[in-house]
Amino acid sequence: MKEFNVEKFCKDLITLRGKESQASFAQKLDIKRPTLSLLENGKQMPTIDILSRICSLSGKNTDEYFVESTTDALLYLMGSLDESDKAKIEEMAERIRIKEKYELLAKRGSHVID
């Protein structure tokens, strides 16, 4: 799963703005100055529209800001659970993985090849 790289986005946005005032640069992006401030500080995520405008100005591709996630949401959850609950969740996750494999195999088998 990919996630948005906020740190890279903030750094690139500040670099792109350079010495231009936030008010002037925000006007170029057709957003309000407080929104630009929040974006630069990583306190607000850009909409796809705003991200596209920023990429157009910088010559970057929107894909550059999305990276493969190195953490699994399940791992966050697991850290706050009792050991007995962790085992149950692991068992359920394994069942889901097995089910997904069977579904994939079933799809492969349903195609008729001439």
SVG drawing of the C-alpha trace seen along z (x, -y; Angstrom):
<svg xmlns="http://www.w3.org/2000/svg" viewBox="-15 -38 29 62">
<polyline fill="none" stroke="black" stroke-width="0.4" points="0.0,0.0 1.3,-3.4 1.2,-6.4 1.8,-10.1 5.3,-11.3 4.4,-14.4 8.0,-15.3 9.2,-15.3 6.1,-17.3 6.6,-20.0 10.3,-20.3 9.6,-20.6 6.8,-23.0 8.9,-25.4 11.8,-25.1 9.4,-25.8 8.0,-28.9 11.6,-30.2 11.6,-33.8 8.2,-34.5 5.7,-35.5 3.1,-33.0 0.3,-35.3 1.7,-35.7 2.5,-32.0 -0.9,-31.0 -2.6,-33.2 -0.7,-31.4 -2.0,-28.1 -5.5,-29.5 -5.6,-28.8 -5.7,-30.9 -2.5,-31.8 -3.4,-30.0 -3.9,-26.8 -0.4,-27.2 1.0,-27.6 -0.7,-24.4 0.5,-22.5 4.1,-23.7 4.0,-22.6 2.5,-19.2 -0.6,-20.0 -2.9,-19.6 -2.8,-17.1 -3.1,-18.6 -6.2,-17.7 -5.4,-16.0 -6.3,-19.3 -3.8,-21.3 -1.1,-18.6 -1.6,-18.6 -1.2,-22.4 2.0,-22.2 3.4,-19.5 2.6,-21.5 4.6,-24.5 7.5,-22.3 7.6,-20.0 7.3,-16.9 5.0,-14.0 2.4,-13.4 3.7,-9.8 6.9,-11.1 5.0,-11.9 3.6,-8.4 5.9,-5.8 5.4,-2.1 4.3,-1.9 6.9,-0.3 4.5,0.1 1.3,2.1 -1.7,0.7 -2.1,4.1 1.3,3.6 0.1,0.4 -2.9,2.1 -1.0,5.1 1.2,2.9 -1.8,1.9 -3.4,5.3 -3.1,8.1 -1.1,11.2 -4.2,13.3 -5.8,10.8 -2.7,10.6 -2.8,14.4 -6.5,14.2 -5.8,11.4 -2.8,13.2 -5.0,16.3 -7.7,14.2 -5.1,12.4 -3.8,15.8 -7.3,17.0 -7.8,13.9 -4.6,14.4 -5.5,18.0 -9.0,17.0 -7.5,14.3 -5.1,17.0 -8.0,19.3 -10.0,16.6 -7.1,15.7 -6.7,19.3 -10.4,19.6 -10.3,16.6 -7.3,18.1 -9.2,21.4 -12.4,19.8 -10.8,18.5 -11.1,20.8 -8.1,20.9 -8.7,21.9"/>
</svg>
